[in-house]
Amino acid sequence: MQTVPQIAPASSSATLWIGRALSGLIVLFMIFDGVIKLPPLDIVTQTMVELGWPADPNVARMLGIIGLISTALYALPRTSVLGAILLTAYMGGAIATKVRVDSPLFSHTLFGVYLGIILWAGLFLRNPKLRALIPLTR
């Protein structure tokens, strides 16, 4: 007979609030990142050229919209796991771009990894279903 795993209760309200704070940092950063790509600002198109992307405002807008939609999905509790997966893919693209242009490893290339760790840690701490699915201890 197979048993259904129980959802682990939050160990404390501090855990929930730390998760919300970490997730909030990611949401704020990604809103900033997406919004500056919508006009797009000159610094955005200049940086895109340095990274090997075309200086096309429509490409910048598309990336900004993808980032903002993924962020909105991450911020909403019902779609937060989907949003986390999409943001992880977005960060993977950024990491691949940085690797391709041989950016400094710890400050630039791994920045997407750092954001991904914070993103998933925040979601893990605020989502009891995710903690039950991926228990860190048995």
N, CA, C and O atoms as CSV, one atom per row, in Angstrom:
chain,resi,resn,atom,element,x,y,z
A,1,MET,N,N,0.834,-1.179,0.000
A,1,MET,CA,C,0.000,0.000,0.000
A,1,MET,C,C,0.879,1.242,0.000
A,1,MET,O,O,1.803,1.357,0.805
A,2,GLN,N,N,0.592,2.155,-0.891
A,2,GLN,CA,C,1.395,3.354,-1.022
A,2,GLN,C,C,0.799,4.464,-0.163
A,2,GLN,O,O,-0.413,4.682,-0.163
A,3,THR,N,N,1.662,5.159,0.564
A,3,THR,CA,C,1.187,6.255,1.399
A,3,THR,C,C,1.412,7.574,0.677
A,3,THR,O,O,2.369,7.729,-0.082
A,4,VAL,N,N,0.539,8.495,0.920
A,4,VAL,CA,C,0.650,9.831,0.345
A,4,VAL,C,C,1.534,10.663,1.265
A,4,VAL,O,O,1.284,10.718,2.469
A,5,PRO,N,N,2.572,11.317,0.718
A,5,PRO,CA,C,3.437,12.116,1.583
A,5,PRO,C,C,2.672,13.284,2.194
A,5,PRO,O,O,1.848,13.921,1.540
A,6,GLN,N,N,2.961,13.542,3.440
A,6,GLN,CA,C,2.335,14.655,4.136
A,6,GLN,C,C,3.087,15.940,3.822
A,6,GLN,O,O,4.307,15.934,3.664
A,7,ILE,N,N,2.354,17.033,3.735
A,7,ILE,CA,C,2.983,18.327,3.502
A,7,ILE,C,C,3.599,18.794,4.811
A,7,ILE,O,O,2.936,18.872,5.845
A,8,ALA,N,N,4.889,19.103,4.733
A,8,ALA,CA,C,5.600,19.528,5.936
A,8,ALA,C,C,5.131,20.916,6.358
A,8,ALA,O,O,5.075,21.824,5.530
A,9,PRO,N,N,4.796,21.091,7.626
A,9,PRO,CA,C,4.391,22.417,8.083
A,9,PRO,C,C,5.596,23.345,8.138
A,9,PRO,O,O,6.730,22.891,8.286
A,10,ALA,N,N,5.353,24.619,8.021
A,10,ALA,CA,C,6.440,25.581,8.157
A,10,ALA,C,C,7.001,25.470,9.563
A,10,ALA,O,O,6.256,25.431,10.542
A,11,SER,N,N,8.326,25.420,9.651
A,11,SER,CA,C,8.929,25.233,10.965
A,11,SER,C,C,8.735,26.467,11.840
A,11,SER,O,O,8.725,26.366,13.067
A,12,SER,N,N,8.585,27.608,11.225
A,12,SER,CA,C,8.318,28.821,12.001
A,12,SER,C,C,7.866,29.918,11.052
A,12,SER,O,O,8.010,29.823,9.833
A,13,SER,N,N,7.323,30.947,11.648
A,13,SER,CA,C,6.944,32.077,10.807
A,13,SER,C,C,8.196,32.784,10.291
A,13,SER,O,O,8.146,33.462,9.265
A,14,ALA,N,N,9.317,32.629,10.994
A,14,ALA,CA,C,10.571,33.215,10.523
A,14,ALA,C,C,10.985,32.597,9.193
A,14,ALA,O,O,11.475,33.298,8.307
A,15,THR,N,N,10.793,31.294,9.052
A,15,THR,CA,C,11.113,30.608,7.800
A,15,THR,C,C,10.300,31.197,6.653
A,15,THR,O,O,10.834,31.475,5.579
A,16,LEU,N,N,9.024,31.380,6.888
A,16,LEU,CA,C,8.143,31.945,5.872
A,16,LEU,C,C,8.584,33.352,5.486
A,16,LEU,O,O,8.635,33.686,4.302
A,17,TRP,N,N,8.901,34.173,6.480
A,17,TRP,CA,C,9.287,35.559,6.200
A,17,TRP,C,C,10.654,35.660,5.538
A,17,TRP,O,O,10.875,36.545,4.711
A,18,ILE,N,N,11.564,34.777,5.886
A,18,ILE,CA,C,12.864,34.760,5.201
A,18,ILE,C,C,12.651,34.365,3.740
A,18,ILE,O,O,13.251,34.956,2.842
A,19,GLY,N,N,11.807,33.379,3.505
A,19,GLY,CA,C,11.479,32.985,2.135
A,19,GLY,C,C,10.842,34.112,1.349
A,19,GLY,O,O,11.175,34.332,0.184
A,20,ARG,N,N,9.934,34.820,1.977
A,20,ARG,CA,C,9.292,35.956,1.307
A,20,ARG,C,C,10.304,37.055,1.005
A,20,ARG,O,O,10.256,37.671,-0.060
A,21,ALA,N,N,11.222,37.302,1.940
A,21,ALA,CA,C,12.240,38.344,1.731
A,21,ALA,C,C,13.169,37.971,0.570
A,21,ALA,O,O,13.469,38.809,-0.280
A,22,LEU,N,N,13.618,36.720,0.537
A,22,LEU,CA,C,14.488,36.281,-0.564
A,22,LEU,C,C,13.754,36.365,-1.895
A,22,LEU,O,O,14.307,36.833,-2.889
A,23,SER,N,N,12.512,35.911,-1.908
A,23,SER,CA,C,11.714,35.979,-3.134
A,23,SER,C,C,11.467,37.431,-3.538
A,23,SER,O,O,11.485,37.765,-4.723
A,24,GLY,N,N,11.238,38.286,-2.546
A,24,GLY,CA,C,11.034,39.711,-2.826
A,24,GLY,C,C,12.243,40.357,-3.473
A,24,GLY,O,O,12.101,41.186,-4.372
A,25,LEU,N,N,13.437,39.981,-3.018
A,25,LEU,CA,C,14.663,40.514,-3.632
A,25,LEU,C,C,14.735,40.122,-5.108
A,25,LEU,O,O,15.062,40.946,-5.961
A,26,ILE,N,N,14.430,38.875,-5.395
A,26,ILE,CA,C,14.454,38.405,-6.783
A,26,ILE,C,C,13.413,39.152,-7.610
A,26,ILE,O,O,13.701,39.602,-8.719
A,27,VAL,N,N,12.202,39.284,-7.069
A,27,VAL,CA,C,11.131,39.962,-7.796
A,27,VAL,C,C,11.521,41.409,-8.086
A,27,VAL,O,O,11.337,41.882,-9.208
A,28,LEU,N,N,12.055,42.115,-7.097
A,28,LEU,CA,C,12.459,43.507,-7.312
A,28,LEU,C,C,13.562,43.615,-8.354
A,28,LEU,O,O,13.506,44.477,-9.232
A,29,PHE,N,N,14.561,42.750,-8.264
A,29,PHE,CA,C,15.652,42.782,-9.229
A,29,PHE,C,C,15.138,42.505,-10.644
A,29,PHE,O,O,15.515,43.192,-11.594
A,30,MET,N,N,14.280,41.500,-10.775
A,30,MET,CA,C,13.786,41.128,-12.101
A,30,MET,C,C,12.825,42.180,-12.673
A,30,MET,O,O,12.775,42.372,-13.888
A,31,ILE,N,N,12.067,42.854,-11.813
A,31,ILE,CA,C,11.227,43.955,-12.300
A,31,ILE,C,C,12.120,45.061,-12.853
A,31,ILE,O,O,11.864,45.586,-13.937
A,32,PHE,N,N,13.159,45.411,-12.115
A,32,PHE,CA,C,14.106,46.422,-12.593
A,32,PHE,C,C,14.709,45.986,-13.921
A,32,PHE,O,O,14.747,46.763,-14.875
A,33,ASP,N,N,15.185,44.734,-13.984
A,33,ASP,CA,C,15.814,44.205,-15.183
A,33,ASP,C,C,14.854,44.247,-16.376
A,33,ASP,O,O,15.252,44.619,-17.480
A,34,GLY,N,N,13.614,43.873,-16.159
A,34,GLY,CA,C,12.640,43.860,-17.249
A,34,GLY,C,C,12.219,45.251,-17.689
A,34,GLY,O,O,12.082,45.513,-18.883
A,35,VAL,N,N,12.013,46.147,-16.723
A,35,VAL,CA,C,11.520,47.491,-17.039
A,35,VAL,C,C,12.555,48.292,-17.833
A,35,VAL,O,O,12.184,49.042,-18.737
A,36,ILE,N,N,13.845,48.147,-17.513
A,36,ILE,CA,C,14.844,48.933,-18.257
A,36,ILE,C,C,15.000,48.427,-19.696
A,36,ILE,O,O,15.567,49.126,-20.536
A,37,LYS,N,N,14.508,47.235,-19.980
A,37,LYS,CA,C,14.585,46.705,-21.338
A,37,LYS,C,C,13.392,47.114,-22.192
A,37,LYS,O,O,13.434,46.944,-23.410
A,38,LEU,N,N,12.347,47.639,-21.605
A,38,LEU,CA,C,11.158,47.985,-22.372
A,38,LEU,C,C,11.322,49.232,-23.231
A,38,LEU,O,O,10.880,49.212,-24.380
A,39,PRO,N,N,11.942,50.340,-22.742
A,39,PRO,CA,C,12.053,51.525,-23.614
A,39,PRO,C,C,12.887,51.317,-24.885
A,39,PRO,O,O,12.480,51.911,-25.883
A,40,PRO,N,N,13.946,50.597,-24.998
A,40,PRO,CA,C,14.958,50.209,-24.017
A,40,PRO,C,C,15.961,51.347,-23.823
A,40,PRO,O,O,16.162,52.169,-24.717
A,41,LEU,N,N,16.579,51.385,-22.657
A,41,LEU,CA,C,17.567,52.420,-22.368
A,41,LEU,C,C,18.819,52.195,-23.216
A,41,LEU,O,O,19.100,51.074,-23.638
A,42,ASP,N,N,19.567,53.274,-23.460
A,42,ASP,CA,C,20.793,53.171,-24.266
A,42,ASP,C,C,21.788,52.194,-23.652
A,42,ASP,O,O,22.445,51.443,-24.374
A,43,ILE,N,N,21.904,52.198,-22.336
A,43,ILE,CA,C,22.853,51.298,-21.684
A,43,ILE,C,C,22.493,49.839,-21.965
A,43,ILE,O,O,23.374,48.981,-22.027
A,44,VAL,N,N,21.219,49.563,-22.132
A,44,VAL,CA,C,20.777,48.195,-22.417
A,44,VAL,C,C,21.254,47.778,-23.804
A,44,VAL,O,O,21.857,46.716,-23.958
A,45,THR,N,N,20.991,48.606,-24.814
A,45,THR,CA,C,21.390,48.229,-26.170
A,45,THR,C,C,22.908,48.214,-26.321
A,45,THR,O,O,23.439,47.374,-27.048
A,46,GLN,N,N,23.616,49.120,-25.654
A,46,GLN,CA,C,25.084,49.101,-25.701
A,46,GLN,C,C,25.624,47.818,-25.083
A,46,GLN,O,O,26.532,47.195,-25.632
A,47,THR,N,N,25.077,47.431,-23.959
A,47,THR,CA,C,25.518,46.208,-23.287
A,47,THR,C,C,25.172,44.976,-24.124
A,47,THR,O,O,25.946,44.020,-24.178
A,48,MET,N,N,24.024,45.002,-24.767
A,48,MET,CA,C,23.642,43.866,-25.612
A,48,MET,C,C,24.652,43.669,-26.742
A,48,MET,O,O,24.999,42.533,-27.065
A,49,VAL,N,N,25.123,44.751,-27.340
A,49,VAL,CA,C,26.116,44.654,-28.411
A,49,VAL,C,C,27.413,44.053,-27.866
A,49,VAL,O,O,28.021,43.204,-28.517
A,50,GLU,N,N,27.840,44.486,-26.679
A,50,GLU,CA,C,29.052,43.944,-26.057
A,50,GLU,C,C,28.926,42.442,-25.792
A,50,GLU,O,O,29.922,41.718,-25.795
A,51,LEU,N,N,27.703,41.984,-25.566
A,51,LEU,CA,C,27.463,40.572,-25.281
A,51,LEU,C,C,27.165,39.754,-26.543
A,51,LEU,O,O,26.896,38.556,-26.459
A,52,GLY,N,N,27.213,40.401,-27.702
A,52,GLY,CA,C,27.000,39.680,-28.951
A,52,GLY,C,C,25.559,39.629,-29.424
A,52,GLY,O,O,25.244,38.912,-30.373
A,53,TRP,N,N,24.688,40.375,-28.779
A,53,TRP,CA,C,23.290,40.451,-29.204
A,53,TRP,C,C,23.139,41.632,-30.157
A,53,TRP,O,O,23.942,42.564,-30.108
A,54,PRO,N,N,22.134,41.611,-31.017
A,54,PRO,CA,C,21.928,42.766,-31.901
A,54,PRO,C,C,21.421,43.966,-31.097
A,54,PRO,O,O,20.756,43.812,-30.073
A,55,ALA,N,N,21.747,45.154,-31.585
A,55,ALA,CA,C,21.296,46.385,-30.917
A,55,ALA,C,C,19.867,46.711,-31.349
A,55,ALA,O,O,19.552,47.860,-31.659
A,56,ASP,N,N,19.033,45.724,-31.366
A,56,ASP,CA,C,17.650,45.860,-31.808
A,56,ASP,C,C,16.754,46.090,-30.594
A,56,ASP,O,O,16.689,45.242,-29.704
A,57,PRO,N,N,16.061,47.232,-30.551
A,57,PRO,CA,C,15.177,47.496,-29.411
A,57,PRO,C,C,14.105,46.428,-29.223
A,57,PRO,O,O,13.679,46.174,-28.096
A,58,ASN,N,N,13.665,45.803,-30.310
A,58,ASN,CA,C,12.637,44.769,-30.193
A,58,ASN,C,C,13.153,43.519,-29.479
A,58,ASN,O,O,12.403,42.860,-28.759
A,59,VAL,N,N,14.425,43.195,-29.675
A,59,VAL,CA,C,15.019,42.059,-28.965
A,59,VAL,C,C,15.071,42.369,-27.471
A,59,VAL,O,O,14.740,41.520,-26.643
A,60,ALA,N,N,15.486,43.585,-27.131
A,60,ALA,CA,C,15.534,43.994,-25.723
A,60,ALA,C,C,14.134,43.940,-25.107
A,60,ALA,O,O,13.958,43.435,-23.999
A,61,ARG,N,N,13.148,44.461,-25.825
A,61,ARG,CA,C,11.768,44.434,-25.322
A,61,ARG,C,C,11.280,43.008,-25.109
A,61,ARG,O,O,10.643,42.706,-24.099
A,62,MET,N,N,11.584,42.126,-26.072
A,62,MET,CA,C,11.163,40.735,-25.955
A,62,MET,C,C,11.776,40.101,-24.698
A,62,MET,O,O,11.084,39.416,-23.945
A,63,LEU,N,N,13.062,40.330,-24.479
A,63,LEU,CA,C,13.705,39.786,-23.277
A,63,LEU,C,C,13.098,40.376,-22.009
A,63,LEU,O,O,12.901,39.666,-21.023
A,64,GLY,N,N,12.801,41.669,-22.036
A,64,GLY,CA,C,12.171,42.301,-20.880
A,64,GLY,C,C,10.796,41.732,-20.588
A,64,GLY,O,O,10.454,41.494,-19.429
A,65,ILE,N,N,10.008,41.512,-21.625
A,65,ILE,CA,C,8.662,40.957,-21.449
A,65,ILE,C,C,8.741,39.530,-20.928
A,65,ILE,O,O,7.988,39.158,-20.028
A,66,ILE,N,N,9.644,38.727,-21.482
A,66,ILE,CA,C,9.811,37.346,-20.997
A,66,ILE,C,C,10.192,37.352,-19.519
A,66,ILE,O,O,9.643,36.585,-18.728
A,67,GLY,N,N,11.125,38.211,-19.155
A,67,GLY,CA,C,11.548,38.301,-17.750
A,67,GLY,C,C,10.418,38.754,-16.837
A,67,GLY,O,O,10.250,38.214,-15.743
A,68,LEU,N,N,9.644,39.736,-17.275
A,68,LEU,CA,C,8.551,40.252,-16.436
A,68,LEU,C,C,7.418,39.235,-16.286
A,68,LEU,O,O,6.855,39.094,-15.200
A,69,ILE,N,N,7.081,38.533,-17.357
A,69,ILE,CA,C,6.034,37.513,-17.264
A,69,ILE,C,C,6.485,36.384,-16.338
A,69,ILE,O,O,5.715,35.921,-15.496
A,70,SER,N,N,7.722,35.947,-16.493
A,70,SER,CA,C,8.248,34.887,-15.625
A,70,SER,C,C,8.266,35.335,-14.168
A,70,SER,O,O,7.962,34.551,-13.269
A,71,THR,N,N,8.621,36.589,-13.939
A,71,THR,CA,C,8.651,37.137,-12.583
A,71,THR,C,C,7.252,37.201,-11.983
A,71,THR,O,O,7.057,36.876,-10.811
A,72,ALA,N,N,6.292,37.617,-12.779
A,72,ALA,CA,C,4.905,37.670,-12.292
A,72,ALA,C,C,4.426,36.271,-11.912
A,72,ALA,O,O,3.768,36.098,-10.886
A,73,LEU,N,N,4.749,35.280,-12.729
A,73,LEU,CA,C,4.365,33.903,-12.402
A,73,LEU,C,C,5.045,33.438,-11.115
A,73,LEU,O,O,4.434,32.739,-10.306
A,74,TYR,N,N,6.297,33.822,-10.925
A,74,TYR,CA,C,7.035,33.455,-9.705
A,74,TYR,C,C,6.420,34.120,-8.470
A,74,TYR,O,O,6.371,33.513,-7.400
A,75,ALA,N,N,5.959,35.343,-8.612
A,75,ALA,CA,C,5.425,36.095,-7.473
A,75,ALA,C,C,4.055,35.587,-7.020
A,75,ALA,O,O,3.695,35.738,-5.853
A,76,LEU,N,N,3.302,34.995,-7.919
A,76,LEU,CA,C,1.973,34.501,-7.568
A,76,LEU,C,C,2.080,33.095,-6.978
A,76,LEU,O,O,2.662,32.209,-7.604
A,77,PRO,N,N,1.527,32.877,-5.783
A,77,PRO,CA,C,1.670,31.569,-5.134
A,77,PRO,C,C,1.219,30.382,-5.981
A,77,PRO,O,O,1.873,29.339,-5.961
A,78,ARG,N,N,0.128,30.511,-6.719
A,78,ARG,CA,C,-0.387,29.371,-7.501
A,78,ARG,C,C,0.523,28.973,-8.652
A,78,ARG,O,O,0.526,27.815,-9.069
A,79,THR,N,N,1.300,29.929,-9.171
A,79,THR,CA,C,2.161,29.659,-10.331
A,79,THR,C,C,3.641,29.844,-10.019
A,79,THR,O,O,4.466,29.941,-10.928
A,80,SER,N,N,3.975,29.892,-8.729
A,80,SER,CA,C,5.353,30.209,-8.339
A,80,SER,C,C,6.376,29.184,-8.815
A,80,SER,O,O,7.496,29.558,-9.163
A,81,VAL,N,N,6.023,27.906,-8.838
A,81,VAL,CA,C,6.979,26.890,-9.283
A,81,VAL,C,C,7.223,27.032,-10.785
A,81,VAL,O,O,8.367,26.948,-11.232
A,82,LEU,N,N,6.169,27.246,-11.568
A,82,LEU,CA,C,6.337,27.488,-13.003
A,82,LEU,C,C,7.209,28.722,-13.228
A,82,LEU,O,O,8.112,28.701,-14.064
A,83,GLY,N,N,6.942,29.791,-12.488
A,83,GLY,CA,C,7.747,31.003,-12.612
A,83,GLY,C,C,9.206,30.754,-12.266
A,83,GLY,O,O,10.102,31.275,-12.929
A,84,ALA,N,N,9.448,29.953,-11.223
A,84,ALA,CA,C,10.824,29.635,-10.838
A,84,ALA,C,C,11.532,28.856,-11.943
A,84,ALA,O,O,12.709,29.092,-12.218
A,85,ILE,N,N,10.819,27.937,-12.568
A,85,ILE,CA,C,11.415,27.167,-13.668
A,85,ILE,C,C,11.747,28.091,-14.844
A,85,ILE,O,O,12.831,27.999,-15.419
A,86,LEU,N,N,10.822,28.973,-15.196
A,86,LEU,CA,C,11.062,29.899,-16.303
A,86,LEU,C,C,12.198,30.874,-15.992
A,86,LEU,O,O,13.021,31.167,-16.860
A,87,LEU,N,N,12.244,31.372,-14.763
A,87,LEU,CA,C,13.336,32.271,-14.391
A,87,LEU,C,C,14.675,31.541,-14.367
A,87,LEU,O,O,15.706,32.129,-14.693
A,88,THR,N,N,14.668,30.276,-13.988
A,88,THR,CA,C,15.897,29.487,-14.022
A,88,THR,C,C,16.391,29.359,-15.464
A,88,THR,O,O,17.589,29.468,-15.724
A,89,ALA,N,N,15.476,29.129,-16.391
A,89,ALA,CA,C,15.846,29.058,-17.809
A,89,ALA,C,C,16.381,30.404,-18.294
A,89,ALA,O,O,17.355,30.453,-19.046
A,90,TYR,N,N,15.752,31.483,-17.867
A,90,TYR,CA,C,16.184,32.841,-18.228
A,90,TYR,C,C,17.604,33.085,-17.723
A,90,TYR,O,O,18.446,33.621,-18.444
A,91,MET,N,N,17.860,32.686,-16.476
A,91,MET,CA,C,19.206,32.832,-15.908
A,91,MET,C,C,20.210,31.963,-16.671
A,91,MET,O,O,21.358,32.363,-16.866
A,92,GLY,N,N,19.780,30.788,-17.096
A,92,GLY,CA,C,20.656,29.917,-17.874
A,92,GLY,C,C,21.088,30.574,-19.177
A,92,GLY,O,O,22.240,30.449,-19.589
A,93,GLY,N,N,20.165,31.272,-19.820
A,93,GLY,CA,C,20.515,32.003,-21.038
A,93,GLY,C,C,21.512,33.106,-20.763
A,93,GLY,O,O,22.430,33.335,-21.552
A,94,ALA,N,N,21.333,33.794,-19.637
A,94,ALA,CA,C,22.275,34.851,-19.269
A,94,ALA,C,C,23.659,34.268,-18.979
A,94,ALA,O,O,24.678,34.835,-19.373
A,95,ILE,N,N,23.680,33.138,-18.290
A,95,ILE,CA,C,24.960,32.482,-17.976
A,95,ILE,C,C,25.644,32.046,-19.271
A,95,ILE,O,O,26.847,32.252,-19.433
A,96,ALA,N,N,24.897,31.451,-20.188
A,96,ALA,CA,C,25.466,31.006,-21.456
A,96,ALA,C,C,26.050,32.182,-22.242
A,96,ALA,O,O,27.118,32.065,-22.843
A,97,THR,N,N,25.351,33.302,-22.233
A,97,THR,CA,C,25.849,34.499,-22.917
A,97,THR,C,C,27.153,34.968,-22.293
A,97,THR,O,O,28.099,35.306,-23.004
A,98,LYS,N,N,27.207,34.989,-20.971
A,98,LYS,CA,C,28.425,35.426,-20.276
A,98,LYS,C,C,29.590,34.477,-20.529
A,98,LYS,O,O,30.729,34.923,-20.664
A,99,VAL,N,N,29.322,33.182,-20.595
A,99,VAL,CA,C,30.378,32.209,-20.885
A,99,VAL,C,C,30.912,32.433,-22.297
A,99,VAL,O,O,32.121,32.397,-22.527
A,100,ARG,N,N,30.000,32.664,-23.236
A,100,ARG,CA,C,30.380,32.832,-24.635
A,100,ARG,C,C,31.308,34.023,-24.857
A,100,ARG,O,O,32.199,33.960,-25.704
A,101,VAL,N,N,31.112,35.108,-24.106
A,101,VAL,CA,C,31.962,36.292,-24.282
A,101,VAL,C,C,33.110,36.331,-23.283
A,101,VAL,O,O,33.821,37.330,-23.188
A,102,ASP,N,N,33.292,35.233,-22.533
A,102,ASP,CA,C,34.402,35.091,-21.592
A,102,ASP,C,C,34.408,36.179,-20.514
A,102,ASP,O,O,35.437,36.795,-20.239
A,103,SER,N,N,33.231,36.400,-19.909
A,103,SER,CA,C,33.119,37.356,-18.806
A,103,SER,C,C,33.821,36.799,-17.580
A,103,SER,O,O,34.027,35.589,-17.485
A,104,PRO,N,N,34.198,37.673,-16.622
A,104,PRO,CA,C,34.799,37.188,-15.379
A,104,PRO,C,C,33.864,36.187,-14.692
A,104,PRO,O,O,32.650,36.389,-14.649
A,105,LEU,N,N,34.433,35.122,-14.162
A,105,LEU,CA,C,33.641,34.007,-13.649
A,105,LEU,C,C,32.780,34.371,-12.447
A,105,LEU,O,O,31.555,34.270,-12.515
A,106,PHE,N,N,33.398,34.791,-11.350
A,106,PHE,CA,C,32.662,34.944,-10.094
A,106,PHE,C,C,31.763,36.176,-10.054
A,106,PHE,O,O,30.712,36.142,-9.415
A,107,SER,N,N,32.147,37.251,-10.714
A,107,SER,CA,C,31.353,38.473,-10.638
A,107,SER,C,C,30.266,38.551,-11.707
A,107,SER,O,O,29.201,39.115,-11.458
A,108,HIS,N,N,30.514,38.001,-12.881
A,108,HIS,CA,C,29.573,38.156,-13.981
A,108,HIS,C,C,28.905,36.838,-14.386
A,108,HIS,O,O,27.679,36.726,-14.388
A,109,THR,N,N,29.726,35.849,-14.726
A,109,THR,CA,C,29.191,34.606,-15.263
A,109,THR,C,C,28.315,33.885,-14.249
A,109,THR,O,O,27.233,33.411,-14.595
A,110,LEU,N,N,28.766,33.796,-13.009
A,110,LEU,CA,C,28.011,33.068,-11.990
A,110,LEU,C,C,26.918,33.899,-11.322
A,110,LEU,O,O,26.245,33.405,-10.418
A,111,PHE,N,N,26.727,35.148,-11.744
A,111,PHE,CA,C,25.693,35.984,-11.147
A,111,PHE,C,C,24.310,35.338,-11.313
A,111,PHE,O,O,23.492,35.384,-10.394
A,112,GLY,N,N,24.052,34.746,-12.464
A,112,GLY,CA,C,22.781,34.043,-12.680
A,112,GLY,C,C,22.622,32.843,-11.759
A,112,GLY,O,O,21.511,32.524,-11.337
A,113,VAL,N,N,23.728,32.181,-11.446
A,113,VAL,CA,C,23.684,31.058,-10.498
A,113,VAL,C,C,23.318,31.577,-9.114
A,113,VAL,O,O,22.494,30.982,-8.420
A,114,TYR,N,N,23.929,32.681,-8.717
A,114,TYR,CA,C,23.612,33.267,-7.399
A,114,TYR,C,C,22.137,33.633,-7.326
A,114,TYR,O,O,21.472,33.353,-6.329
A,115,LEU,N,N,21.623,34.262,-8.387
A,115,LEU,CA,C,20.194,34.614,-8.404
A,115,LEU,C,C,19.319,33.365,-8.354
A,115,LEU,O,O,18.294,33.349,-7.672
A,116,GLY,N,N,19.718,32.329,-9.069
A,116,GLY,CA,C,18.955,31.078,-9.065
A,116,GLY,C,C,18.908,30.428,-7.694
A,116,GLY,O,O,17.875,29.896,-7.287
A,117,ILE,N,N,20.024,30.470,-6.986
A,117,ILE,CA,C,20.065,29.910,-5.627
A,117,ILE,C,C,19.126,30.686,-4.707
A,117,ILE,O,O,18.369,30.091,-3.939
A,118,ILE,N,N,19.178,32.019,-4.787
A,118,ILE,CA,C,18.298,32.852,-3.954
A,118,ILE,C,C,16.838,32.612,-4.335
A,118,ILE,O,O,15.975,32.506,-3.463
A,119,LEU,N,N,16.565,32.527,-5.627
A,119,LEU,CA,C,15.214,32.310,-6.134
A,119,LEU,C,C,14.617,31.018,-5.586
A,119,LEU,O,O,13.505,31.018,-5.058
A,120,TRP,N,N,15.363,29.910,-5.712
A,120,TRP,CA,C,14.846,28.618,-5.250
A,120,TRP,C,C,14.832,28.519,-3.729
A,120,TRP,O,O,13.940,27.884,-3.166
A,121,ALA,N,N,15.799,29.131,-3.055
A,121,ALA,CA,C,15.789,29.127,-1.585
A,121,ALA,C,C,14.559,29.869,-1.072
A,121,ALA,O,O,13.896,29.407,-0.143
A,122,GLY,N,N,14.256,31.014,-1.673
A,122,GLY,CA,C,13.073,31.763,-1.266
A,122,GLY,C,C,11.808,30.969,-1.487
A,122,GLY,O,O,10.931,30.947,-0.624
A,123,LEU,N,N,11.699,30.316,-2.633
A,123,LEU,CA,C,10.510,29.517,-2.919
A,123,LEU,C,C,10.422,28.316,-1.983
A,123,LEU,O,O,9.341,27.987,-1.495
A,124,PHE,N,N,11.546,27.664,-1.734
A,124,PHE,CA,C,11.588,26.509,-0.840
A,124,PHE,C,C,11.116,26.885,0.568
A,124,PHE,O,O,10.363,26.137,1.191
A,125,LEU,N,N,11.554,28.030,1.062
A,125,LEU,CA,C,11.194,28.446,2.416
A,125,LEU,C,C,9.751,28.922,2.539
A,125,LEU,O,O,9.169,28.851,3.621
A,126,ARG,N,N,9.172,29.403,1.453
A,126,ARG,CA,C,7.794,29.905,1.542
A,126,ARG,C,C,6.756,28.933,1.028
A,126,ARG,O,O,5.561,29.216,1.113
A,127,ASN,N,N,7.175,27.786,0.493
A,127,ASN,CA,C,6.227,26.858,-0.100
A,127,ASN,C,C,6.319,25.485,0.573
A,127,ASN,O,O,7.237,24.718,0.282
A,128,PRO,N,N,5.381,25.169,1.467
A,128,PRO,CA,C,5.438,23.885,2.166
A,128,PRO,C,C,5.300,22.674,1.241
A,128,PRO,O,O,5.845,21.611,1.539
A,129,LYS,N,N,4.588,22.815,0.134
A,129,LYS,CA,C,4.464,21.701,-0.811
A,129,LYS,C,C,5.815,21.377,-1.449
A,129,LYS,O,O,6.143,20.210,-1.663
A,130,LEU,N,N,6.581,22.399,-1.744
A,130,LEU,CA,C,7.913,22.183,-2.312
A,130,LEU,C,C,8.844,21.549,-1.281
A,130,LEU,O,O,9.652,20.685,-1.622
A,131,ARG,N,N,8.735,21.973,-0.027
A,131,ARG,CA,C,9.546,21.367,1.039
A,131,ARG,C,C,9.188,19.897,1.226
A,131,ARG,O,O,10.062,19.085,1.530
A,132,ALA,N,N,7.922,19.546,1.050
A,132,ALA,CA,C,7.510,18.142,1.167
A,132,ALA,C,C,8.013,17.332,-0.024
A,132,ALA,O,O,8.373,16.163,0.114
A,133,LEU,N,N,8.034,17.963,-1.188
A,133,LEU,CA,C,8.483,17.285,-2.392
A,133,LEU,C,C,9.995,17.064,-2.387
A,133,LEU,O,O,10.485,16.038,-2.859
A,134,ILE,N,N,10.722,18.034,-1.850
A,134,ILE,CA,C,12.181,17.968,-1.808
A,134,ILE,C,C,12.633,18.135,-0.363
A,134,ILE,O,O,13.127,19.201,0.007
A,135,PRO,N,N,12.475,17.111,0.452
A,135,PRO,CA,C,12.890,17.245,1.854
A,135,PRO,C,C,14.422,17.244,1.960
A,135,PRO,O,O,15.097,16.436,1.321
A,136,LEU,N,N,14.950,18.145,2.761
A,136,LEU,CA,C,16.398,18.201,2.944
A,136,LEU,C,C,16.872,17.198,3.995
A,136,LEU,O,O,18.050,16.845,4.043
A,137,THR,N,N,15.943,16.745,4.834
A,137,THR,CA,C,16.265,15.728,5.841
A,137,THR,C,C,15.166,14.682,5.835
A,137,THR,O,O,14.039,14.949,5.419
A,138,ARG,N,N,15.500,13.510,6.293
A,138,ARG,CA,C,14.509,12.435,6.387
A,138,ARG,C,C,14.306,12.063,7.825
A,138,ARG,O,O,13.509,11.174,8.126
